[in-house]
């Protein structure tokens, strides 16, 4: 009979606090997992600024059509590089396709 009373009982508030803490940690892990690569994000923003500047120069006829086409080509290449850094280079994946190596 005495052993029955010696059992440790957890209160509802302790269990609820523990559950909230676990949910908070899980949310932090998900945010860290889904965070963008800083290098890819910087490359994406700089590419956007570069393409905007090239477009403004082209509209005002300050650069030739050849230079405009070259700037657009470089901008598209930088865009694909930024997207690869942001979305294609995840752990457990081999590259942009996302297929793991066997």
N, C-alpha and C positions, 0 to 999 in steps of 0.2 A: 504494500500500500504506500509506503514511504517513497519507493522508487517512482511511482506514478507522478507524484508531485514534484520530483526532482527534474523531470524532463524540461528541457529548455523550450520556451515558446517564443516565437517571433511575433512581434506585433504587426498589425496591418500597415502601419505607417513606415516601419523599417523596410518591409517588402516593397512598398510603393516607391520609396526613395531609391532603393536599389534598382528597381525596374526603370525609373526615370533616368537614372545615371547610365544604365546600359543603353537606353534609347539615344541619349545624348552622345555617347561615345560612338554608337553606330552611325549617327548623322554626321559626326566629324570625320569618320573614316570615309563615308561616301563623298563628302565634299572634297577631301584630300585626293580621293581616287579620280574624281571628275574635274580636277583643276587643270586648266590649260597650261601647256608648256610656255614659260615666260619668253624663251627665245622665239618660238613660233608666233606668239602674240605680238612681240615687238616687230618681227619681220612682216607680219600681216598689216600692222598700222603703218609702218614705213612704206610698204608697197602701195597702200591706199593713198598716202600723201604724194608719193612719186607719180602715180598714175593721174592724180588730180592736177599736179603741176604740169605734167606733160600735156594733158588735155587742154589746160588753159593756154599754154604756149602754142599749141596747135590751132586753137580757135582764133587766137589773135595773130596768126601767121608769123610768129616769131621764130619758128623752126620749120624746116622743110618737111615734105611728106615722107621722105626716106627716114629722116631722124624721128619723126612721129611714129612711123611703123616700127622702127627699132626700139623705141621707148615702150611701145605697147607690147612687143615681143618679150622684152626684158621684164616688164611688169607681170605678164602672164606666167613666165617661168618662176619669178619670185612668189607669185600667188600660189602656184602648185607646191613650191618648196615649203611655204608657210603652212599650207593645209596638210602636207605630209608630216611636218613636225607636230602639228596640233592633233591630228586624228589618226595618223597611220603608224606611228612609232610607239605603240603601247607594249607593255611587257607581255611576253608570251606570244607575240605576233612577229612575223618575219619582215613585214613591210607594209606598204600601202594596201595590199590586197587583204591582209589580215589572216592569211593562211599560215598555220604554224608548220615548221619544218619537221620532217619525220626522220 
